[in-house]
Amino acid sequence: MTRLTIRGYARHRGVSHTAVRKALSSGRISASPDGTIDPQEADRDWAGSTDQSKPRNSVTGVPKMARAAGEPSAAMFTAGPESEGAGEGGATRLVSSYAASRAARESYLARLAKLDFEQRSGRLVDADEVRAHIFGLGRRMRDTLLGIPDRLAPVLVGQTDQALIHQIITEELMTSLGELSKAPPLRFGPKSETPS
């Protein structure tokens, strides 16, 4: 490939000529004494010295390609000359690993934000809190129902009329179930009120 001027190399990279000048002045790429740039050598140097943690755009030097916010650049996954013959997988593997790690991190952060939103909006509740509340209601129901024989035994001891016995048992069950239905409503999450 022929050597290029600064502006020619900028067009080749898809970046501004200012980005190429900055790369030259910082030593990220080099030019020959006549000021021309070998594009293959400069591409290799550019890829090897680019900080992948910084945002990609036309000023920092990634080719012009639209991408969604948070999406890794396609240039991060392309195999270039630096990966051929590079020791432990080359710079491409390192760049791909960084991009994959960053994508995984962003995915987990998004999931955590969704869970936090759902919990604050009352759509998601703590499972331990629900279990404790259900256990409390079950124990209250058990105690109420197991108390019925103790309350009715003295009343029914001398009764022989089956209709009257049936009526007394039914009334006691209705009273007990009515008391159970007056339990406070379930409230979980940030608005939870602790019963006193």
N, C-alpha and C positions, 0 to 999 in steps of 0.2 A: 504494500500500500504506500502511496506517496505521502510525504510529509505535509502537514497542514499549518496554516496560519492560526493565530489565536481565534479569530472569528470563524474560520473554517472548522477548527476543532470544536468550538462551541456549537456550531450547527450539527456536527457529527454526534456530539453528546446529547444535543437537545436541551442545552442550558444557555444561560446568558454569557456573553463574553466576559462580564465582570466576574462570574463564578470561576471561569478559567484563569483569569488574571489573579484572583485570590488563591487558587490552587497552586499557581506558579510561584507566587510570592511567599506562600507558607511552606513550599517545598514538597507539597503532596504529589505534584507531577513536575517533570523537568522538560526544558526546551533545549534545542541545540544552540550553538553560539550564534547562528544566523536568525534565531527567534522562531524557527519552525518546530512543530511538534510531531513526533512519531505517534500516530493514533493508537496502535496496538500496545506500545509500551506505556503510553499515558493512561489508556483504559485500565491496564493491569495495576498501575500505581494508584489510580483513582479509587478503584474497588478495594484495594488493600488498605488504603488510608482513610476511608470514609467511616465516620462514627455512626453506626447503625441506630444508636439510641436517639439521635436527633431527627426532627421532622424532615421528610423528603419533599422537596419542591424544586422549581427551576433554578432558584438561586443557589441551593446547596448542592445541586448537581445530579439529580436523578432525571432520566429522560421524561419528556412531557407525556404523562399518562394520567387520566383522571381516575381517582379511586375514592372510595367512601372513607369517612373519618374512622380511624382505628384499624383500617385494613392494611396489611403489610404490602409493600410495593412488590410488583411482579419481578422487578429487577433483582430483588433479594434472592430469588429462587433460581435465577438463570445460571447455568454453568458457564464459566468463562475460562480463559486460558489459565487463570491462577489455580484452578482445581486440577488441571492435568499435571500429574507428576508431583503434586504437593504432598507432603509427608502424610499426616494423619487425616486425610479427607479434604484438606485444603480449606481455603477461606470460604468457599461456597457452603460447605457443611456447617461451618461456624455461623455464617449469616443465616442459613436456614434454621439452625437450632435456636438462634436468638429470636428470629421472627416467630417460630412456633411457640417458644416459651412466652413471648410477649402476648401472642394471640390467646394462649391458654389462660394467662393471668387476667387479661381483659374479660374473657368469658366468665371466669369465676367471680370477678368484681361485679359484672352485670347480674349474675345470679344472686349474689349477696344483696345487691341494691334492690332487686325484685322482691326477695324475701323480706327485707326491711320494710319496703313499701307496703306489702301485703299484711305484715304484722301491725304496722301503724294504722292501716285503714280498717283493721278488724276482720280481715278475710282469712288471716292465718293466726292460729293460737298455739300456745305452748302445749305439747302433748302431755307433759307431766302435770301441768295445771288441770287439764281436762280429766286425766286419770284420777287425780286427787279429788276433784269435785264429784265425779261419778261414784267413786268409792264412798264418799261422805253421804251422797244421796241413797246409795244402796244400803249402807249401814243404818241410816235413819228409817228406811222402809222396813228393813228386817226387825229393828227394835220395836217399831210401831205394831207390826203384824204379830210378832211373838208376844206382845203385851196383851193382845185381845183375850186369850184364854184366862189370864190372871184377872182381868177386869170383869169377865163374864161369868166365871165359875160361881162366885157368891150369888149372883143374880139368878142363875139358871138352876141352882141346887135343888129347889123344891118344885120346879115347873114340870108339868106333865102334858100341857097343851102344846102339841107340835107346831101349830100355827103361831102361837105366841113366841115360842123358842126361835122359830125361823125369823120372825119380825125383829126380835131383840138382837140376834146375830147380824141381820142385814143392817139395822140401824147403827150398830157398833162399827161394822165394816165401812159404811158410808161416812161416818164421823172420822174414822182413822184415815181413810183415803182423802177426805176433804182437808184434813190437817196437812197431809203430805203435799197436796196440790198447792198449798199456800207458801211453798218454799220460795225463796227469793230467786229472781231470774238469773240465768247464767250470764256472767260477765267475765271476759278474759282480756288479756293484753294490757295496754297502758291504762285503760279505763277501769281496770279491775278494782273492785272494792273488797277489802278484807272484812268478813263478818266479825263483829265484836262479841 
